[in-house]
Amino acid sequence: MDDHAQTAPSALPAAKSPQGAVPDAVVSALRTVFDPEIPVSIYDLGLVYRCDVDPATGHVAIDMTLTAPGCPVAGTMPGLVRDAVMKVDGINNVEVELVWDPPWNQSMMSEAARLELGMY
């Protein structure tokens, strides 16, 4: 798993949540959802700020942002994320909330995303 830049205090570094490691299957599901304007997953872009997984209940709570508040997919992206994570075995409920603080910036991208976009 790639580390996200530490400049955003609430970004999800090294796929951790306050409850511990986020299961690889959830991270893999998040990596199937792509920003429509940037050919990189929302996870590697650093758009996922929090992902809490309760293995006992199968509940997942995700706080995420978009690259800009006026992003045209603001209405559909939470549903796409929810649908992707719901496909993970053992997940029964997914809540996705869009948050705008801190504002997203390029420093939140993983090293892999920066390489993919030629930003080195």
C-alpha positions as CSV (number, residue, x, y, z in Angstrom):
1,M,0.0,0.0,0.0
2,D,1.2,3.5,-0.9
3,D,1.6,6.2,1.7
4,H,-0.3,9.4,1.2
5,A,1.5,12.7,1.8
6,Q,1.4,13.8,5.5
7,T,0.6,17.4,4.7
8,A,-3.1,16.8,5.2
9,P,-3.6,15.8,8.8
10,S,-6.8,13.9,8.1
11,A,-5.7,12.1,5.0
12,L,-5.5,8.3,5.2
13,P,-1.8,7.5,5.4
14,A,-0.7,3.9,4.8
15,A,-4.4,2.8,4.7
16,K,-4.9,3.3,8.4
17,S,-8.0,4.2,10.2
18,P,-8.5,5.1,13.9
19,Q,-9.5,1.5,14.4
20,G,-6.3,0.1,12.8
21,A,-5.4,-1.1,9.4
22,V,-8.0,-0.8,6.7
23,P,-8.5,-4.3,5.2
24,D,-6.7,-4.7,1.9
25,A,-10.0,-5.7,0.1
26,V,-11.5,-2.3,1.0
27,V,-8.5,-0.5,-0.2
28,S,-8.6,-2.6,-3.4
29,A,-12.3,-1.6,-3.9
30,L,-11.5,2.0,-3.4
31,R,-8.8,1.7,-6.0
32,T,-11.4,0.7,-8.6
33,V,-13.1,4.1,-8.4
34,F,-11.4,6.7,-10.6
35,D,-11.7,10.5,-10.9
36,P,-13.3,11.0,-14.3
37,E,-10.9,13.8,-15.2
38,I,-7.7,12.3,-13.9
39,P,-6.8,8.6,-14.8
40,V,-5.9,7.7,-11.1
41,S,-8.0,6.1,-8.4
42,I,-9.6,8.2,-5.7
43,Y,-7.6,6.4,-3.2
44,D,-4.2,7.2,-4.8
45,L,-5.3,10.7,-5.4
46,G,-5.6,11.1,-1.7
47,L,-9.3,11.9,-1.8
48,V,-10.2,9.4,0.9
49,Y,-9.6,11.1,4.2
50,R,-11.0,8.5,6.6
51,C,-12.1,4.9,6.2
52,D,-13.4,3.2,9.4
53,V,-14.2,-0.5,9.1
54,D,-16.0,-2.4,11.8
55,P,-15.4,-6.1,11.1
56,A,-17.9,-7.2,13.6
57,T,-20.8,-5.5,11.9
58,G,-19.4,-5.0,8.4
59,H,-20.0,-1.3,8.6
60,V,-17.7,1.1,6.7
61,A,-17.7,4.8,7.2
62,I,-15.8,6.9,4.6
63,D,-15.0,10.6,4.6
64,M,-13.8,11.7,1.2
65,T,-13.4,14.8,-0.8
66,L,-13.2,15.8,-4.5
67,T,-10.5,17.6,-6.3
68,A,-12.7,20.7,-6.3
69,P,-16.0,21.7,-4.7
70,G,-17.6,22.3,-8.1
71,C,-16.6,18.9,-9.4
72,P,-19.4,17.7,-11.7
73,V,-19.4,14.2,-10.1
74,A,-20.2,15.5,-6.6
75,G,-23.7,14.0,-6.9
76,T,-22.6,10.6,-8.1
77,M,-19.2,9.9,-6.7
78,P,-20.4,8.9,-3.2
79,G,-22.7,6.3,-4.7
80,L,-19.9,4.9,-6.9
81,V,-17.7,4.6,-3.9
82,R,-20.4,2.9,-1.8
83,D,-21.2,0.4,-4.6
84,A,-17.5,-0.5,-5.0
85,V,-17.0,-1.1,-1.3
86,M,-20.3,-3.0,-0.9
87,K,-18.8,-5.7,-3.2
88,V,-16.2,-6.6,-0.6
89,D,-17.0,-9.8,1.3
90,G,-18.2,-9.2,4.8
91,I,-19.2,-5.6,4.2
92,N,-22.9,-5.0,4.9
93,N,-23.3,-1.2,5.1
94,V,-21.2,1.7,3.6
95,E,-21.7,5.4,4.5
96,V,-19.8,7.9,2.3
97,E,-19.7,11.5,3.3
98,L,-18.2,14.3,1.1
99,V,-16.1,16.7,3.2
100,W,-14.3,19.8,2.1
101,D,-11.9,20.4,5.0
102,P,-9.0,20.2,4.5
103,P,-9.2,21.2,0.8
104,W,-7.6,18.7,-1.5
105,N,-4.3,19.5,-3.1
106,Q,-1.7,17.7,-5.2
107,S,0.5,17.0,-2.2
108,M,-2.1,14.5,-0.9
109,M,-1.5,12.1,-3.9
110,S,0.4,8.9,-3.3
111,E,3.8,8.5,-4.8
112,A,2.3,6.1,-7.3
113,A,-0.2,8.7,-8.5
114,R,2.5,11.3,-8.9
115,L,4.5,8.8,-11.0
116,E,1.5,7.9,-13.0
117,L,0.8,11.5,-13.8
118,G,4.5,12.3,-14.5
119,M,4.7,14.8,-11.6
120,Y,8.4,14.0,-10.7
